[in-house]
Amino acid sequence: QRLLGQPAHWVAGHFDPLLAEHVRRLREYSAPDRVLVVEITNPPRPLLAQRARAELVAALAMVDYVVLKDGGAASDDAAVTERFIQHVLRRHRPEGTG
């Protein structure tokens, strides 16, 4: 009801954690003539509470509305998070373990 017929782009994701890649993608989805709605979904084992992730995403200038979703998976957000986790693991692997 709040959109009242305005064109909108709806994006869903875990944003757990919120990464620079997420911000870049959200910026790509935003447009002056369109409302950007972000749906916060829950990963199987979240690092941050859903409410905390929603507050972080809502603080981004390009985001107009944030909604919370119970359960369910996000489009390709899980892949973003997995790449981040693998990057962190590679960077913090003890020397001599590959």
MOVENSUL-V510688 format. One record per residue. RES is the residue in one letter. PSI is psi in whole degrees, -180 to 180 (NA if undefined). BURIAL is I if it has 24 or more other ideal C-beta (glycine too) atoms within 12 Angstrom, else O. Layout:
res->RES psi->PSI burial->BURIAL
res->RES psi->PSI burial->BURIAL
This chain:
res->Q psi->-33 burial->O
res->R psi->-27 burial->O
res->L psi->-29 burial->O
res->L psi->51 burial->O
res->G psi->3 burial->O
res->Q psi->143 burial->O
res->P psi->138 burial->O
res->A psi->154 burial->O
res->H psi->124 burial->I
res->W psi->122 burial->O
res->V psi->133 burial->I
res->A psi->144 burial->I
res->G psi->166 burial->I
res->H psi->-43 burial->I
res->F psi->46 burial->I
res->D psi->92 burial->I
res->P psi->167 burial->I
res->L psi->123 burial->I
res->L psi->164 burial->I
res->A psi->-37 burial->O
res->E psi->-39 burial->O
res->H psi->-46 burial->I
res->V psi->-43 burial->I
res->R psi->-43 burial->O
res->R psi->-42 burial->I
res->L psi->-38 burial->I
res->R psi->-39 burial->O
res->E psi->-35 burial->O
res->Y psi->-19 burial->I
res->S psi->151 burial->I
res->A psi->148 burial->O
res->P psi->-29 burial->O
res->D psi->13 burial->O
res->R psi->141 burial->O
res->V psi->136 burial->I
res->L psi->115 burial->I
res->V psi->128 burial->I
res->V psi->126 burial->I
res->E psi->124 burial->I
res->I psi->116 burial->I
res->T psi->170 burial->I
res->N psi->127 burial->I
res->P psi->169 burial->I
res->P psi->-42 burial->O
res->R psi->84 burial->O
res->P psi->145 burial->O
res->L psi->-41 burial->O
res->L psi->152 burial->O
res->A psi->149 burial->O
res->Q psi->-41 burial->I
res->R psi->-41 burial->O
res->A psi->-43 burial->O
res->R psi->-39 burial->I
res->A psi->-41 burial->I
res->E psi->-41 burial->O
res->L psi->-45 burial->I
res->V psi->-41 burial->I
res->A psi->-26 burial->I
res->A psi->-12 burial->O
res->L psi->133 burial->I
res->A psi->-33 burial->O
res->M psi->-10 burial->I
res->V psi->127 burial->I
res->D psi->-42 burial->I
res->Y psi->148 burial->I
res->V psi->134 burial->I
res->V psi->150 burial->I
res->L psi->142 burial->I
res->K psi->138 burial->I
res->D psi->124 burial->O
res->G psi->-167 burial->O
res->G psi->163 burial->O
res->A psi->158 burial->O
res->A psi->162 burial->I
res->S psi->-93 burial->O
res->D psi->12 burial->O
res->D psi->-33 burial->I
res->A psi->-36 burial->I
res->A psi->-38 burial->O
res->V psi->-47 burial->I
res->T psi->-42 burial->I
res->E psi->-41 burial->O
res->R psi->-40 burial->O
res->F psi->-46 burial->I
res->I psi->-46 burial->O
res->Q psi->-38 burial->O
res->H psi->-47 burial->O
res->V psi->-43 burial->O
res->L psi->-41 burial->O
res->R psi->-41 burial->O
res->R psi->-29 burial->O
res->H psi->16 burial->O
res->R psi->133 burial->O
res->P psi->143 burial->O
res->E psi->142 burial->O
res->G psi->1 burial->O
res->T psi->13 burial->O
res->G psi->NA burial->O
